[in-house]
């Protein structure tokens, strides 16, 4: 599943990381810090991992999301990389070439919480690291399997 461009990042306060309000006349205002701030994008990524048994939605921190996005920081992605896309297909091509189908090791933590009176499990990434593969593995000569 590919997330639309406007849903992977938000304009946030560089001090408290809360979402800011856009006032066209004065700039961006942080209600928590009570300051006008410069435009600063921050990643907000929840990825869906699915197999034949079920799916998991995993939340990633800003730093982990940057690692997932091929180490392109959110501000650069939203203000420079994104502007090169002429269509949704350009975005999907960029994701295919830079993000998707890359081996990544993710350690997750499950947390029980209550939402609207219902118990549910939330999953958060604890650690994210790219897995280096050899040319032989990439050519399909050896399977790449990692079980933890």
Secondary structure, DSSP 8 states (H G I E B T S, - for coil): ----GGGSEEEB-TTT--B-EEETTTEEEETTTTEEE---EEE-EEEEEE-SS-EEEEEE-HHHHHHHTTT--HHHIIIIIGGG-SSHHHHHHHHHHHTTT--EEEEEEEEEEEETTEEEEEEEEEEEEE----HHHHTTSS------
